[in-house]
Amino acid sequence: MRSWEEPKKKRLHIEIIPMIDVMMFLLVFFVLISLNVIPALGIKTQLPGAAHAQQLKPQNKAVITLGLDDRLQLDGKDLDQTELVVQLKAMENPEQKMVIILNSDEGVEVARLVSVMDVLKSSGFSSVSIATRKL
């Protein structure tokens, strides 16, 4: 009987090191692109400095941003001063005290800041804080 030699089958090898290199490159690429492409939430502001700033960690908070050119935002959404109280009342939880943080640019006039604070106080919001950066 005659036997025929069967050719040896070559096993396929998957090279993992180049695959890891490509995956790391893609990860770094998407991280760097996402940091620059995705806009930050809200208006960019330059906070005023304070030497005795305190860190607040409230549970139920709302951030109001006063920007230049009479811009007003509540948690990153543009609105008018008349809509502000309505939106805050809708967000209010009766079980927890709502803390309102005013994030105001250095260039915003004090009269406008006081006007917003006055509207908030007259609407029953007693806990209003002004955001600052620590010097």
Phi and psi in radians as a Rosetta constraint file:
Dihedral C 1 N 2 CA 2 C 2 CIRCULARHARMONIC -1.792 0.35
Dihedral N 2 CA 2 C 2 N 3 CIRCULARHARMONIC 2.386 0.35
Dihedral C 2 N 3 CA 3 C 3 CIRCULARHARMONIC -1.953 0.35
Dihedral N 3 CA 3 C 3 N 4 CIRCULARHARMONIC 2.394 0.35
Dihedral C 3 N 4 CA 4 C 4 CIRCULARHARMONIC -1.756 0.35
Dihedral N 4 CA 4 C 4 N 5 CIRCULARHARMONIC 2.343 0.35
Dihedral C 4 N 5 CA 5 C 5 CIRCULARHARMONIC -1.367 0.35
Dihedral N 5 CA 5 C 5 N 6 CIRCULARHARMONIC 2.176 0.35
Dihedral C 5 N 6 CA 6 C 6 CIRCULARHARMONIC -1.487 0.35
Dihedral N 6 CA 6 C 6 N 7 CIRCULARHARMONIC 2.390 0.35
Dihedral C 6 N 7 CA 7 C 7 CIRCULARHARMONIC -1.142 0.35
Dihedral N 7 CA 7 C 7 N 8 CIRCULARHARMONIC 2.468 0.35
Dihedral C 7 N 8 CA 8 C 8 CIRCULARHARMONIC -1.193 0.35
Dihedral N 8 CA 8 C 8 N 9 CIRCULARHARMONIC 2.348 0.35
Dihedral C 8 N 9 CA 9 C 9 CIRCULARHARMONIC -1.399 0.35
Dihedral N 9 CA 9 C 9 N 10 CIRCULARHARMONIC 2.320 0.35
Dihedral C 9 N 10 CA 10 C 10 CIRCULARHARMONIC -1.432 0.35
Dihedral N 10 CA 10 C 10 N 11 CIRCULARHARMONIC 2.291 0.35
Dihedral C 10 N 11 CA 11 C 11 CIRCULARHARMONIC -1.446 0.35
Dihedral N 11 CA 11 C 11 N 12 CIRCULARHARMONIC 2.407 0.35
Dihedral C 11 N 12 CA 12 C 12 CIRCULARHARMONIC -1.411 0.35
Dihedral N 12 CA 12 C 12 N 13 CIRCULARHARMONIC 2.396 0.35
Dihedral C 12 N 13 CA 13 C 13 CIRCULARHARMONIC -2.011 0.35
Dihedral N 13 CA 13 C 13 N 14 CIRCULARHARMONIC 2.314 0.35
Dihedral C 13 N 14 CA 14 C 14 CIRCULARHARMONIC -1.701 0.35
Dihedral N 14 CA 14 C 14 N 15 CIRCULARHARMONIC 2.088 0.35
Dihedral C 14 N 15 CA 15 C 15 CIRCULARHARMONIC -1.408 0.35
Dihedral N 15 CA 15 C 15 N 16 CIRCULARHARMONIC 2.047 0.35
Dihedral C 15 N 16 CA 16 C 16 CIRCULARHARMONIC -1.513 0.35
Dihedral N 16 CA 16 C 16 N 17 CIRCULARHARMONIC -0.569 0.35
Dihedral C 16 N 17 CA 17 C 17 CIRCULARHARMONIC -1.086 0.35
Dihedral N 17 CA 17 C 17 N 18 CIRCULARHARMONIC -0.815 0.35
Dihedral C 17 N 18 CA 18 C 18 CIRCULARHARMONIC -1.107 0.35
Dihedral N 18 CA 18 C 18 N 19 CIRCULARHARMONIC -0.558 0.35
Dihedral C 18 N 19 CA 19 C 19 CIRCULARHARMONIC -1.167 0.35
Dihedral N 19 CA 19 C 19 N 20 CIRCULARHARMONIC -0.694 0.35
Dihedral C 19 N 20 CA 20 C 20 CIRCULARHARMONIC -1.122 0.35
Dihedral N 20 CA 20 C 20 N 21 CIRCULARHARMONIC -0.709 0.35
Dihedral C 20 N 21 CA 21 C 21 CIRCULARHARMONIC -1.065 0.35
Dihedral N 21 CA 21 C 21 N 22 CIRCULARHARMONIC -0.770 0.35
Dihedral C 21 N 22 CA 22 C 22 CIRCULARHARMONIC -1.133 0.35
Dihedral N 22 CA 22 C 22 N 23 CIRCULARHARMONIC -0.735 0.35
Dihedral C 22 N 23 CA 23 C 23 CIRCULARHARMONIC -1.135 0.35
Dihedral N 23 CA 23 C 23 N 24 CIRCULARHARMONIC -0.715 0.35
Dihedral C 23 N 24 CA 24 C 24 CIRCULARHARMONIC -1.126 0.35
Dihedral N 24 CA 24 C 24 N 25 CIRCULARHARMONIC -0.712 0.35
Dihedral C 24 N 25 CA 25 C 25 CIRCULARHARMONIC -1.069 0.35
Dihedral N 25 CA 25 C 25 N 26 CIRCULARHARMONIC -0.789 0.35
Dihedral C 25 N 26 CA 26 C 26 CIRCULARHARMONIC -1.107 0.35
Dihedral N 26 CA 26 C 26 N 27 CIRCULARHARMONIC -0.712 0.35
Dihedral C 26 N 27 CA 27 C 27 CIRCULARHARMONIC -1.067 0.35
Dihedral N 27 CA 27 C 27 N 28 CIRCULARHARMONIC -0.850 0.35
Dihedral C 27 N 28 CA 28 C 28 CIRCULARHARMONIC -1.109 0.35
Dihedral N 28 CA 28 C 28 N 29 CIRCULARHARMONIC -0.729 0.35
Dihedral C 28 N 29 CA 29 C 29 CIRCULARHARMONIC -1.045 0.35
Dihedral N 29 CA 29 C 29 N 30 CIRCULARHARMONIC -0.856 0.35
Dihedral C 29 N 30 CA 30 C 30 CIRCULARHARMONIC -1.224 0.35
Dihedral N 30 CA 30 C 30 N 31 CIRCULARHARMONIC -0.582 0.35
Dihedral C 30 N 31 CA 31 C 31 CIRCULARHARMONIC -1.154 0.35
Dihedral N 31 CA 31 C 31 N 32 CIRCULARHARMONIC -0.815 0.35
Dihedral C 31 N 32 CA 32 C 32 CIRCULARHARMONIC -1.162 0.35
Dihedral N 32 CA 32 C 32 N 33 CIRCULARHARMONIC -0.679 0.35
Dihedral C 32 N 33 CA 33 C 33 CIRCULARHARMONIC -1.177 0.35
Dihedral N 33 CA 33 C 33 N 34 CIRCULARHARMONIC -0.727 0.35
Dihedral C 33 N 34 CA 34 C 34 CIRCULARHARMONIC -1.178 0.35
Dihedral N 34 CA 34 C 34 N 35 CIRCULARHARMONIC -0.517 0.35
Dihedral C 34 N 35 CA 35 C 35 CIRCULARHARMONIC -1.201 0.35
Dihedral N 35 CA 35 C 35 N 36 CIRCULARHARMONIC -0.575 0.35
Dihedral C 35 N 36 CA 36 C 36 CIRCULARHARMONIC -1.660 0.35
Dihedral N 36 CA 36 C 36 N 37 CIRCULARHARMONIC -0.423 0.35
Dihedral C 36 N 37 CA 37 C 37 CIRCULARHARMONIC -1.569 0.35
Dihedral N 37 CA 37 C 37 N 38 CIRCULARHARMONIC -0.720 0.35
Dihedral C 37 N 38 CA 38 C 38 CIRCULARHARMONIC -1.302 0.35
Dihedral N 38 CA 38 C 38 N 39 CIRCULARHARMONIC 2.100 0.35
Dihedral C 38 N 39 CA 39 C 39 CIRCULARHARMONIC -1.255 0.35
Dihedral N 39 CA 39 C 39 N 40 CIRCULARHARMONIC 2.641 0.35
Dihedral C 39 N 40 CA 40 C 40 CIRCULARHARMONIC -1.242 0.35
Dihedral N 40 CA 40 C 40 N 41 CIRCULARHARMONIC 2.699 0.35
Dihedral C 40 N 41 CA 41 C 41 CIRCULARHARMONIC -1.308 0.35
Dihedral N 41 CA 41 C 41 N 42 CIRCULARHARMONIC 2.144 0.35
Dihedral C 41 N 42 CA 42 C 42 CIRCULARHARMONIC 1.629 0.35
Dihedral N 42 CA 42 C 42 N 43 CIRCULARHARMONIC -3.059 0.35
Dihedral C 42 N 43 CA 43 C 43 CIRCULARHARMONIC -1.402 0.35
Dihedral N 43 CA 43 C 43 N 44 CIRCULARHARMONIC 2.453 0.35
Dihedral C 43 N 44 CA 44 C 44 CIRCULARHARMONIC -1.328 0.35
Dihedral N 44 CA 44 C 44 N 45 CIRCULARHARMONIC 2.198 0.35
Dihedral C 44 N 45 CA 45 C 45 CIRCULARHARMONIC -2.254 0.35
Dihedral N 45 CA 45 C 45 N 46 CIRCULARHARMONIC 2.657 0.35
Dihedral C 45 N 46 CA 46 C 46 CIRCULARHARMONIC -1.822 0.35
Dihedral N 46 CA 46 C 46 N 47 CIRCULARHARMONIC 1.807 0.35
Dihedral C 46 N 47 CA 47 C 47 CIRCULARHARMONIC -1.220 0.35
Dihedral N 47 CA 47 C 47 N 48 CIRCULARHARMONIC 2.551 0.35
Dihedral C 47 N 48 CA 48 C 48 CIRCULARHARMONIC -1.212 0.35
Dihedral N 48 CA 48 C 48 N 49 CIRCULARHARMONIC 2.666 0.35
Dihedral C 48 N 49 CA 49 C 49 CIRCULARHARMONIC -1.634 0.35
Dihedral N 49 CA 49 C 49 N 50 CIRCULARHARMONIC 2.611 0.35
Dihedral C 49 N 50 CA 50 C 50 CIRCULARHARMONIC -2.516 0.35
Dihedral N 50 CA 50 C 50 N 51 CIRCULARHARMONIC 2.391 0.35
Dihedral C 50 N 51 CA 51 C 51 CIRCULARHARMONIC -1.299 0.35
Dihedral N 51 CA 51 C 51 N 52 CIRCULARHARMONIC -0.495 0.35
Dihedral C 51 N 52 CA 52 C 52 CIRCULARHARMONIC -2.000 0.35
Dihedral N 52 CA 52 C 52 N 53 CIRCULARHARMONIC 0.787 0.35
Dihedral C 52 N 53 CA 53 C 53 CIRCULARHARMONIC -1.270 0.35
Dihedral N 53 CA 53 C 53 N 54 CIRCULARHARMONIC 2.513 0.35
Dihedral C 53 N 54 CA 54 C 54 CIRCULARHARMONIC -1.981 0.35
Dihedral N 54 CA 54 C 54 N 55 CIRCULARHARMONIC 2.585 0.35
Dihedral C 54 N 55 CA 55 C 55 CIRCULARHARMONIC -1.467 0.35
Dihedral N 55 CA 55 C 55 N 56 CIRCULARHARMONIC 2.193 0.35
Dihedral C 55 N 56 CA 56 C 56 CIRCULARHARMONIC -1.865 0.35
Dihedral N 56 CA 56 C 56 N 57 CIRCULARHARMONIC 2.348 0.35
Dihedral C 56 N 57 CA 57 C 57 CIRCULARHARMONIC -2.286 0.35
Dihedral N 57 CA 57 C 57 N 58 CIRCULARHARMONIC 1.133 0.35
Dihedral C 57 N 58 CA 58 C 58 CIRCULARHARMONIC -1.331 0.35
Dihedral N 58 CA 58 C 58 N 59 CIRCULARHARMONIC 2.703 0.35
Dihedral C 58 N 59 CA 59 C 59 CIRCULARHARMONIC -1.362 0.35
Dihedral N 59 CA 59 C 59 N 60 CIRCULARHARMONIC -0.856 0.35
Dihedral C 59 N 60 CA 60 C 60 CIRCULARHARMONIC -1.955 0.35
Dihedral N 60 CA 60 C 60 N 61 CIRCULARHARMONIC 1.758 0.35
Dihedral C 60 N 61 CA 61 C 61 CIRCULARHARMONIC -2.317 0.35
Dihedral N 61 CA 61 C 61 N 62 CIRCULARHARMONIC 2.746 0.35
Dihedral C 61 N 62 CA 62 C 62 CIRCULARHARMONIC -2.321 0.35
Dihedral N 62 CA 62 C 62 N 63 CIRCULARHARMONIC 2.375 0.35
Dihedral C 62 N 63 CA 63 C 63 CIRCULARHARMONIC -1.907 0.35
Dihedral N 63 CA 63 C 63 N 64 CIRCULARHARMONIC 2.085 0.35
Dihedral C 63 N 64 CA 64 C 64 CIRCULARHARMONIC -1.848 0.35
Dihedral N 64 CA 64 C 64 N 65 CIRCULARHARMONIC 2.202 0.35
Dihedral C 64 N 65 CA 65 C 65 CIRCULARHARMONIC -1.928 0.35
Dihedral N 65 CA 65 C 65 N 66 CIRCULARHARMONIC 2.159 0.35
Dihedral C 65 N 66 CA 66 C 66 CIRCULARHARMONIC -1.809 0.35
Dihedral N 66 CA 66 C 66 N 67 CIRCULARHARMONIC 1.983 0.35
Dihedral C 66 N 67 CA 67 C 67 CIRCULARHARMONIC -1.854 0.35
Dihedral N 67 CA 67 C 67 N 68 CIRCULARHARMONIC 3.086 0.35
Dihedral C 67 N 68 CA 68 C 68 CIRCULARHARMONIC -1.214 0.35
Dihedral N 68 CA 68 C 68 N 69 CIRCULARHARMONIC 2.898 0.35
Dihedral C 68 N 69 CA 69 C 69 CIRCULARHARMONIC 1.050 0.35
Dihedral N 69 CA 69 C 69 N 70 CIRCULARHARMONIC 0.642 0.35
Dihedral C 69 N 70 CA 70 C 70 CIRCULARHARMONIC 0.996 0.35
Dihedral N 70 CA 70 C 70 N 71 CIRCULARHARMONIC 0.564 0.35
Dihedral C 70 N 71 CA 71 C 71 CIRCULARHARMONIC -1.496 0.35
Dihedral N 71 CA 71 C 71 N 72 CIRCULARHARMONIC 2.494 0.35
Dihedral C 71 N 72 CA 72 C 72 CIRCULARHARMONIC -2.427 0.35
Dihedral N 72 CA 72 C 72 N 73 CIRCULARHARMONIC 2.274 0.35
Dihedral C 72 N 73 CA 73 C 73 CIRCULARHARMONIC -2.304 0.35
Dihedral N 73 CA 73 C 73 N 74 CIRCULARHARMONIC 2.563 0.35
Dihedral C 73 N 74 CA 74 C 74 CIRCULARHARMONIC -2.079 0.35
Dihedral N 74 CA 74 C 74 N 75 CIRCULARHARMONIC 1.971 0.35
Dihedral C 74 N 75 CA 75 C 75 CIRCULARHARMONIC 0.890 0.35
Dihedral N 75 CA 75 C 75 N 76 CIRCULARHARMONIC 0.744 0.35
Dihedral C 75 N 76 CA 76 C 76 CIRCULARHARMONIC 1.524 0.35
Dihedral N 76 CA 76 C 76 N 77 CIRCULARHARMONIC 0.041 0.35
Dihedral C 76 N 77 CA 77 C 77 CIRCULARHARMONIC -1.978 0.35
Dihedral N 77 CA 77 C 77 N 78 CIRCULARHARMONIC 2.236 0.35
Dihedral C 77 N 78 CA 78 C 78 CIRCULARHARMONIC -1.164 0.35
Dihedral N 78 CA 78 C 78 N 79 CIRCULARHARMONIC 2.456 0.35
Dihedral C 78 N 79 CA 79 C 79 CIRCULARHARMONIC -2.798 0.35
Dihedral N 79 CA 79 C 79 N 80 CIRCULARHARMONIC 2.963 0.35
Dihedral C 79 N 80 CA 80 C 80 CIRCULARHARMONIC -1.585 0.35
Dihedral N 80 CA 80 C 80 N 81 CIRCULARHARMONIC 2.873 0.35
Dihedral C 80 N 81 CA 81 C 81 CIRCULARHARMONIC -1.158 0.35
Dihedral N 81 CA 81 C 81 N 82 CIRCULARHARMONIC -0.484 0.35
Dihedral C 81 N 82 CA 82 C 82 CIRCULARHARMONIC -1.245 0.35
Dihedral N 82 CA 82 C 82 N 83 CIRCULARHARMONIC -0.557 0.35
Dihedral C 82 N 83 CA 83 C 83 CIRCULARHARMONIC -1.428 0.35
Dihedral N 83 CA 83 C 83 N 84 CIRCULARHARMONIC -0.235 0.35
Dihedral C 83 N 84 CA 84 C 84 CIRCULARHARMONIC -1.052 0.35
Dihedral N 84 CA 84 C 84 N 85 CIRCULARHARMONIC -0.863 0.35
Dihedral C 84 N 85 CA 85 C 85 CIRCULARHARMONIC -1.142 0.35
Dihedral N 85 CA 85 C 85 N 86 CIRCULARHARMONIC -0.686 0.35
Dihedral C 85 N 86 CA 86 C 86 CIRCULARHARMONIC -1.094 0.35
Dihedral N 86 CA 86 C 86 N 87 CIRCULARHARMONIC -0.776 0.35
Dihedral C 86 N 87 CA 87 C 87 CIRCULARHARMONIC -1.143 0.35
Dihedral N 87 CA 87 C 87 N 88 CIRCULARHARMONIC -0.715 0.35
Dihedral C 87 N 88 CA 88 C 88 CIRCULARHARMONIC -1.170 0.35
Dihedral N 88 CA 88 C 88 N 89 CIRCULARHARMONIC -0.679 0.35
Dihedral C 88 N 89 CA 89 C 89 CIRCULARHARMONIC -1.108 0.35
Dihedral N 89 CA 89 C 89 N 90 CIRCULARHARMONIC -0.614 0.35
Dihedral C 89 N 90 CA 90 C 90 CIRCULARHARMONIC -1.211 0.35
Dihedral N 90 CA 90 C 90 N 91 CIRCULARHARMONIC -0.549 0.35
Dihedral C 90 N 91 CA 91 C 91 CIRCULARHARMONIC -1.437 0.35
Dihedral N 91 CA 91 C 91 N 92 CIRCULARHARMONIC -0.309 0.35
Dihedral C 91 N 92 CA 92 C 92 CIRCULARHARMONIC -1.163 0.35
Dihedral N 92 CA 92 C 92 N 93 CIRCULARHARMONIC 2.384 0.35
Dihedral C 92 N 93 CA 93 C 93 CIRCULARHARMONIC -1.941 0.35
Dihedral N 93 CA 93 C 93 N 94 CIRCULARHARMONIC 2.109 0.35
Dihedral C 93 N 94 CA 94 C 94 CIRCULARHARMONIC -1.157 0.35
Dihedral N 94 CA 94 C 94 N 95 CIRCULARHARMONIC -0.355 0.35
Dihedral C 94 N 95 CA 95 C 95 CIRCULARHARMONIC -1.410 0.35
Dihedral N 95 CA 95 C 95 N 96 CIRCULARHARMONIC -0.433 0.35
Dihedral C 95 N 96 CA 96 C 96 CIRCULARHARMONIC -2.139 0.35
Dihedral N 96 CA 96 C 96 N 97 CIRCULARHARMONIC 2.567 0.35
Dihedral C 96 N 97 CA 97 C 97 CIRCULARHARMONIC -1.353 0.35
Dihedral N 97 CA 97 C 97 N 98 CIRCULARHARMONIC 2.226 0.35
Dihedral C 97 N 98 CA 98 C 98 CIRCULARHARMONIC -1.465 0.35
Dihedral N 98 CA 98 C 98 N 99 CIRCULARHARMONIC 2.274 0.35
Dihedral C 98 N 99 CA 99 C 99 CIRCULARHARMONIC -1.830 0.35
Dihedral N 99 CA 99 C 99 N 100 CIRCULARHARMONIC 2.200 0.35
Dihedral C 99 N 100 CA 100 C 100 CIRCULARHARMONIC -1.844 0.35
Dihedral N 100 CA 100 C 100 N 101 CIRCULARHARMONIC 2.216 0.35
Dihedral C 100 N 101 CA 101 C 101 CIRCULARHARMONIC -1.915 0.35
Dihedral N 101 CA 101 C 101 N 102 CIRCULARHARMONIC 2.118 0.35
Dihedral C 101 N 102 CA 102 C 102 CIRCULARHARMONIC -1.619 0.35
Dihedral N 102 CA 102 C 102 N 103 CIRCULARHARMONIC 2.018 0.35
Dihedral C 102 N 103 CA 103 C 103 CIRCULARHARMONIC -1.822 0.35
Dihedral N 103 CA 103 C 103 N 104 CIRCULARHARMONIC 1.743 0.35
Dihedral C 103 N 104 CA 104 C 104 CIRCULARHARMONIC -2.044 0.35
Dihedral N 104 CA 104 C 104 N 105 CIRCULARHARMONIC 2.433 0.35
Dihedral C 104 N 105 CA 105 C 105 CIRCULARHARMONIC -1.222 0.35
Dihedral N 105 CA 105 C 105 N 106 CIRCULARHARMONIC 2.674 0.35
Dihedral C 105 N 106 CA 106 C 106 CIRCULARHARMONIC -1.043 0.35
Dihedral N 106 CA 106 C 106 N 107 CIRCULARHARMONIC -0.559 0.35
Dihedral C 106 N 107 CA 107 C 107 CIRCULARHARMONIC -1.424 0.35
Dihedral N 107 CA 107 C 107 N 108 CIRCULARHARMONIC -0.119 0.35
Dihedral C 107 N 108 CA 108 C 108 CIRCULARHARMONIC -1.262 0.35
Dihedral N 108 CA 108 C 108 N 109 CIRCULARHARMONIC 2.378 0.35
Dihedral C 108 N 109 CA 109 C 109 CIRCULARHARMONIC -1.155 0.35
Dihedral N 109 CA 109 C 109 N 110 CIRCULARHARMONIC 2.545 0.35
Dihedral C 109 N 110 CA 110 C 110 CIRCULARHARMONIC -1.113 0.35
Dihedral N 110 CA 110 C 110 N 111 CIRCULARHARMONIC -0.592 0.35
Dihedral C 110 N 111 CA 111 C 111 CIRCULARHARMONIC -1.074 0.35
Dihedral N 111 CA 111 C 111 N 112 CIRCULARHARMONIC -0.662 0.35
Dihedral C 111 N 112 CA 112 C 112 CIRCULARHARMONIC -1.222 0.35
Dihedral N 112 CA 112 C 112 N 113 CIRCULARHARMONIC -0.704 0.35
Dihedral C 112 N 113 CA 113 C 113 CIRCULARHARMONIC -1.085 0.35
Dihedral N 113 CA 113 C 113 N 114 CIRCULARHARMONIC -0.778 0.35
Dihedral C 113 N 114 CA 114 C 114 CIRCULARHARMONIC -1.153 0.35
Dihedral N 114 CA 114 C 114 N 115 CIRCULARHARMONIC -0.636 0.35
Dihedral C 114 N 115 CA 115 C 115 CIRCULARHARMONIC -1.083 0.35
Dihedral N 115 CA 115 C 115 N 116 CIRCULARHARMONIC -0.786 0.35
Dihedral C 115 N 116 CA 116 C 116 CIRCULARHARMONIC -1.151 0.35
Dihedral N 116 CA 116 C 116 N 117 CIRCULARHARMONIC -0.732 0.35
Dihedral C 116 N 117 CA 117 C 117 CIRCULARHARMONIC -1.099 0.35
Dihedral N 117 CA 117 C 117 N 118 CIRCULARHARMONIC -0.668 0.35
Dihedral C 117 N 118 CA 118 C 118 CIRCULARHARMONIC -1.138 0.35
Dihedral N 118 CA 118 C 118 N 119 CIRCULARHARMONIC -0.720 0.35
Dihedral C 118 N 119 CA 119 C 119 CIRCULARHARMONIC -1.102 0.35
Dihedral N 119 CA 119 C 119 N 120 CIRCULARHARMONIC -0.716 0.35
Dihedral C 119 N 120 CA 120 C 120 CIRCULARHARMONIC -1.155 0.35
Dihedral N 120 CA 120 C 120 N 121 CIRCULARHARMONIC -0.804 0.35
Dihedral C 120 N 121 CA 121 C 121 CIRCULARHARMONIC -1.124 0.35
Dihedral N 121 CA 121 C 121 N 122 CIRCULARHARMONIC -0.698 0.35
Dihedral C 121 N 122 CA 122 C 122 CIRCULARHARMONIC -1.243 0.35
Dihedral N 122 CA 122 C 122 N 123 CIRCULARHARMONIC -0.325 0.35
Dihedral C 122 N 123 CA 123 C 123 CIRCULARHARMONIC -1.585 0.35
Dihedral N 123 CA 123 C 123 N 124 CIRCULARHARMONIC 0.014 0.35
Dihedral C 123 N 124 CA 124 C 124 CIRCULARHARMONIC 1.753 0.35
Dihedral N 124 CA 124 C 124 N 125 CIRCULARHARMONIC 0.099 0.35
Dihedral C 124 N 125 CA 125 C 125 CIRCULARHARMONIC -1.584 0.35
Dihedral N 125 CA 125 C 125 N 126 CIRCULARHARMONIC 1.925 0.35
Dihedral C 125 N 126 CA 126 C 126 CIRCULARHARMONIC -1.676 0.35
Dihedral N 126 CA 126 C 126 N 127 CIRCULARHARMONIC -0.368 0.35
Dihedral C 126 N 127 CA 127 C 127 CIRCULARHARMONIC -1.780 0.35
Dihedral N 127 CA 127 C 127 N 128 CIRCULARHARMONIC 1.626 0.35
Dihedral C 127 N 128 CA 128 C 128 CIRCULARHARMONIC -2.123 0.35
Dihedral N 128 CA 128 C 128 N 129 CIRCULARHARMONIC 2.205 0.35
Dihedral C 128 N 129 CA 129 C 129 CIRCULARHARMONIC -2.118 0.35
Dihedral N 129 CA 129 C 129 N 130 CIRCULARHARMONIC 2.670 0.35
Dihedral C 129 N 130 CA 130 C 130 CIRCULARHARMONIC -1.872 0.35
Dihedral N 130 CA 130 C 130 N 131 CIRCULARHARMONIC 2.211 0.35
Dihedral C 130 N 131 CA 131 C 131 CIRCULARHARMONIC -1.330 0.35
Dihedral N 131 CA 131 C 131 N 132 CIRCULARHARMONIC 2.363 0.35
Dihedral C 131 N 132 CA 132 C 132 CIRCULARHARMONIC -2.395 0.35
Dihedral N 132 CA 132 C 132 N 133 CIRCULARHARMONIC 2.895 0.35
Dihedral C 132 N 133 CA 133 C 133 CIRCULARHARMONIC -1.816 0.35
Dihedral N 133 CA 133 C 133 N 134 CIRCULARHARMONIC 2.557 0.35
Dihedral C 133 N 134 CA 134 C 134 CIRCULARHARMONIC -1.373 0.35
Dihedral N 134 CA 134 C 134 N 135 CIRCULARHARMONIC 2.294 0.35
